[in-house]
């Protein structure tokens, strides 16, 4: 449940613990500047974090010098809101029972509850923090009762509790007066993973190009034959190192793209840990992506990312994101089905990646 990540260079134990519920890679990337600001505000230079047990947080934050320890629990926005899930209250009690001794032994000075919720969950975790002697508790308040329990809070109404999460956290830091740097998110890949991928793929000529083929939502996944058409166009242009990145469960999708290619010979990279995918992305000249966690990682690594945005308005938080949208605008139902191959290739020609009309 509890694992050491980065020891504090000061030798001090963090006085700050963060309760962070999301299991999404993108959410975590967006929160990275927030977590860095909280760590910089702690005498140890680190924070401890309570995170969703499904979140590969070590892979993302291991090289960031932000987290000292992380506590993995079955957290997510759904089971933190016991008004929405059958037996959710029992799950909440189970989480609280596991968290109680962690908070008690940690002797923390402050706790940040970064969980937007309209239920009484924030109040429950605030009371838990108070019970274990934590004097300062900050978070989002869905009502007056929550606001009174918290040391400082940002109000969250029902209609905006699913706002871009970075904005809510940023508002909270502004209220408290913790300095926050308004800049592109910067993610550093793990050094050992970089060395590993450079060794393993040393025979592939530069430039390298990454494809993020999957997504958590089906209507954000482009058809294999369309991905293959873009790979073929790049191959004909002379790009000989095309890597199809994804999670293990997306292996078949990557293999279907390889099968659909007419001339391109992309390589499936779906059987390696996320640290390796991050390292490989960091060494690519650019990436062609679905709206996915890997898309956010690519932008945070500082490489141009050409993204199929079809179900939501394109994100503008990074200058490295280059959206490809459907003709006629966003479509939450049909999603990327409305983005044609020609529209994607036109974006790559506009960027100077593909030559010719």
C-alpha positions in Angstrom: 0.0 0.0 0.0 2.8 2.4 0.8 6.0 2.7 -1.3 9.0 4.9 -1.2 9.5 7.0 -4.3 12.1 9.8 -4.0 13.9 10.4 -0.7 14.0 13.9 0.4 17.5 15.5 -0.1 17.0 17.5 3.1 16.5 14.3 5.1 13.3 15.7 6.5 9.9 14.0 6.3 7.3 15.9 4.2 4.8 17.9 6.2 2.4 17.9 3.3 0.2 15.0 2.1 -2.0 15.2 -1.0 -5.2 13.1 -1.5 -5.5 12.8 -5.3 -8.3 10.6 -6.7 -7.9 10.4 -10.4 -6.7 7.3 -12.2 -6.1 9.1 -15.4 -2.6 9.8 -16.8 -3.7 13.1 -18.4 -5.1 14.4 -15.1 -1.8 13.6 -13.4 0.3 15.4 -16.0 -2.0 18.5 -15.7 -1.5 18.4 -12.0 2.3 18.2 -12.2 2.9 22.0 -11.8 0.5 21.9 -8.8 2.4 19.1 -7.1 5.7 20.8 -7.8 4.4 24.0 -6.2 3.2 22.1 -3.1 6.6 20.3 -2.8 8.5 23.5 -3.2 6.4 25.0 -0.4 7.2 22.1 2.0 10.4 22.3 4.2 11.5 18.9 2.9 11.1 19.8 -0.8 8.8 16.8 -1.2 5.2 15.7 -0.6 3.6 12.4 0.2 0.6 11.5 -2.0 -2.4 9.3 -1.6 -3.3 8.0 -5.1 -5.5 5.7 -7.0 -4.0 2.2 -6.9 -4.5 1.9 -10.7 -2.5 4.9 -11.5 1.1 4.3 -12.7 2.3 7.2 -10.6 5.9 5.9 -10.1 6.4 5.8 -13.9 5.3 9.4 -14.3 6.7 11.1 -11.2 9.7 8.9 -10.5 12.1 11.4 -12.1 10.4 14.6 -11.0 11.9 15.0 -7.5 8.4 15.8 -6.1 7.1 12.8 -4.2 8.7 11.2 -1.2 6.2 8.4 -0.5 3.0 7.4 -2.1 0.1 5.5 -0.6 -1.9 3.5 -3.1 -5.7 3.0 -2.3 -8.8 2.1 -4.4 -9.6 5.7 -5.0 -11.4 7.3 -7.9 -14.0 10.0 -8.3 -16.7 7.4 -8.5 -16.1 5.4 -5.3 -15.2 8.6 -3.4 -18.8 9.8 -4.0 -20.8 7.3 -2.0 -24.1 8.9 -3.2 -23.5 7.5 -6.7 -22.3 3.9 -6.1 -24.1 1.0 -4.5 -22.2 0.0 -1.3 -20.0 3.0 -1.9 -20.2 4.1 1.7 -18.7 0.8 2.8 -15.8 1.4 0.3 -15.4 4.8 1.8 -15.1 3.3 5.3 -12.6 0.8 4.0 -10.4 3.6 2.5 -10.7 5.7 5.7 -9.6 2.7 7.8 -6.5 2.2 5.7 -5.7 5.9 5.6 -6.2 6.6 9.3 -2.9 5.1 10.5 -1.0 6.6 7.6 -2.1 10.1 8.6 -1.6 9.4 12.3 2.0 8.2 11.9 2.9 10.9 9.3 2.5 13.8 11.7 1.6 16.0 8.7 1.1 19.7 9.1 -1.1 20.2 6.0 -3.3 18.1 3.8 -4.6 18.9 0.3 -7.8 17.1 -0.8 -7.8 17.5 -4.6 -11.1 15.7 -5.1 -14.0 17.7 -6.7 -17.2 16.1 -5.3 -20.7 17.2 -4.5 -21.1 14.6 -1.8 -20.1 14.7 1.9 -16.8 13.0 1.0 -14.7 16.1 1.5 -16.2 16.7 4.9 -15.4 13.0 5.8 -11.8 13.2 4.8 -11.4 16.6 6.5 -12.7 15.2 9.7 -10.3 12.3 9.3 -7.4 14.7 8.9 -8.5 16.7 12.0 -8.9 13.5 14.0 -5.2 12.6 13.3 -4.0 16.1 14.3 -3.4 17.7 10.9 -4.0 21.4 11.6 -4.3 22.7 8.0 -6.7 21.1 5.5 -7.3 22.5 2.1 -9.6 21.4 -0.7 -12.7 22.1 -2.8 -16.0 22.9 -1.1 -19.3 21.8 -2.6 -21.2 23.5 0.1 -21.1 25.7 3.2 -20.5 22.8 5.6 -17.4 21.7 3.7 -16.1 25.3 3.5 -16.4 25.7 7.2 -14.5 22.5 7.9 -11.6 23.4 5.6 -8.8 25.8 6.5 -9.2 27.4 3.0 -11.2 26.2 0.0 -12.4 26.9 -3.6 -16.1 26.5 -4.1 -17.2 23.9 -6.6 -20.7 23.9 -7.9 -22.5 21.0 -9.5 -22.2 22.4 -13.0 -18.5 23.0 -12.9 -17.1 20.2 -10.7 -15.7 18.6 -13.9 -13.7 21.7 -15.0 -10.3 21.2 -16.3 -8.8 19.9 -13.0 -5.6 22.0 -13.3 -7.7 25.2 -13.1 -9.4 24.2 -9.8 -6.1 23.3 -8.2 -4.6 26.5 -9.5 -7.4 28.5 -7.9 -6.8 26.8 -4.6 -3.1 27.7 -4.7 -4.0 31.3 -5.5 -6.4 31.4 -2.5 -3.7 30.1 -0.1 -0.9 32.2 -1.6 1.4 29.4 -2.8 3.5 30.6 -5.8 2.5 28.8 -9.0 4.5 29.0 -12.3 2.3 29.6 -15.3 4.3 27.8 -18.0 4.3 24.7 -20.1 4.2 21.5 -18.1 7.7 19.9 -18.1 8.1 16.2 -17.6 11.6 14.6 -17.2 11.9 11.0 -18.4 13.6 8.4 -16.2 17.3 8.4 -17.1 17.7 4.6 -16.9 14.6 4.1 -19.1 16.1 6.5 -21.7 19.3 4.5 -21.7 17.4 1.3 -22.2 15.3 2.4 -25.1 18.3 4.0 -26.8 20.1 0.7 -26.5 17.2 -1.5 -27.6 16.3 0.7 -30.6 19.8 1.7 -31.6 19.4 0.1 -35.0 16.5 2.4 -36.0 17.5 5.4 -38.0 16.5 8.9 -36.9 14.2 10.7 -37.0 11.9 8.7 -34.7 8.1 9.1 -34.8 5.7 8.0 -32.2 2.0 7.0 -32.7 -0.3 6.9 -29.7 -2.9 4.4 -30.9 -5.3 3.9 -28.0 -7.5 5.9 -25.6 -9.7 5.4 -22.6 -12.8 6.2 -24.7 -13.7 4.2 -27.8 -14.9 7.2 -29.8 -11.4 8.7 -29.6 -9.7 5.8 -31.2 -9.1 6.2 -35.0 -9.8 3.2 -37.3 -6.6 1.1 -37.9 -6.7 1.6 -41.6 -6.7 5.4 -41.1 -3.7 5.2 -38.7 -2.0 2.9 -41.3 -2.6 5.5 -44.1 -0.8 8.2 -42.1 2.0 5.7 -41.4 2.3 4.9 -45.1 2.4 8.6 -46.0 5.3 9.1 -43.5 7.1 6.0 -44.7 6.9 7.2 -48.3 8.4 10.5 -47.1 11.4 8.7 -45.8 10.4 8.2 -42.1 11.6 4.7 -41.3 11.3 4.5 -37.5 7.6 4.5 -36.6 6.7 3.3 -33.1 3.1 2.4 -32.2 2.8 3.1 -28.5 0.0 1.8 -26.2 -0.9 -0.3 -23.2 -0.7 -4.1 -23.2 -4.5 -4.3 -23.8 -4.0 -2.2 -27.0 -1.6 -4.7 -28.6 -4.3 -6.1 -31.0 -5.1 -2.5 -32.1 -1.5 -1.8 -32.8 -1.1 -5.1 -34.7 -4.2 -4.3 -36.8 -2.6 -1.0 -37.8 0.6 -2.9 -38.9 -1.5 -5.3 -40.9 -3.4 -2.5 -42.6 -0.2 -0.7 -43.7 0.5 -0.9 -47.5 4.2 0.0 -47.3 5.1 1.2 -43.8 6.6 -1.2 -41.3 5.8 0.3 -37.9 7.0 -1.3 -34.7 4.5 -2.2 -31.9 5.7 -1.0 -28.5 2.8 -2.1 -26.2 4.6 -4.6 -24.0 6.9 -2.3 -22.1 6.3 -0.3 -18.9 5.1 3.3 -19.1 8.6 4.5 -18.1 9.9 3.1 -21.4 7.1 4.7 -23.4 7.8 8.0 -21.8 11.5 7.6 -22.6 10.9 6.6 -26.2 8.5 9.5 -26.7 11.2 11.9 -25.3 13.5 10.8 -28.1 11.0 11.2 -30.9 10.9 14.2 -33.3 7.2 14.3 -33.1 4.1 12.2 -32.3 0.8 11.5 -34.0 -1.8 10.8 -31.2 -5.3 10.1 -30.2 -6.7 12.2 -27.4 -5.0 10.1 -24.7 -2.7 10.0 -21.7 0.3 9.6 -24.1 -0.7 12.7 -25.9 -0.4 14.7 -22.7 2.9 13.0 -21.9 4.3 13.9 -25.3 3.4 17.6 -24.9 4.9 17.6 -21.4 8.1 16.2 -22.8 8.3 19.1 -25.2 7.8 17.4 -28.6 5.3 18.5 -31.2 2.2 16.4 -30.8 -0.4 16.2 -33.6 -3.7 15.2 -31.9 -7.0 13.9 -33.1 -9.3 16.1 -31.1 -12.9 15.1 -32.0 -15.0 14.7 -28.8 -13.8 17.7 -26.8 -12.5 21.2 -27.7 -8.8 21.1 -28.2 -6.7 21.7 -25.1 -4.7 24.9 -25.1 -2.5 24.4 -22.0 0.6 23.5 -24.1 2.1 25.1 -27.1 3.2 21.6 -28.2 -0.3 20.4 -28.9 -1.4 20.8 -32.5 -5.1 19.8 -32.9 -6.6 18.0 -35.8 -10.4 18.5 -35.6 -13.3 17.2 -37.7 -14.7 19.3 -40.4 -17.8 20.9 -39.0 -16.6 20.9 -35.4 -16.5 18.6 -32.4 -18.8 15.6 -32.3 -19.2 13.9 -29.0 -21.0 10.9 -30.5 -19.3 10.0 -33.7 -15.9 11.3 -32.5 -12.9 10.7 -34.7 -14.9 8.9 -37.3 -15.5 12.4 -38.8 -11.7 13.1 -39.1 -10.6 12.1 -42.6 -7.1 10.8 -43.5 -6.7 13.8 -45.8 -7.5 16.2 -43.1 -4.8 14.6 -40.9 -2.3 14.6 -43.7 -3.1 18.2 -44.5 -2.1 19.1 -40.9 1.2 17.3 -41.3 1.9 19.1 -44.7 1.1 22.4 -43.0 3.7 21.6 -40.4 6.3 20.8 -43.1 6.5 17.1 -42.1 5.0 16.0 -45.4 6.0 17.6 -48.7 3.9 18.1 -51.8 0.4 19.1 -52.5 
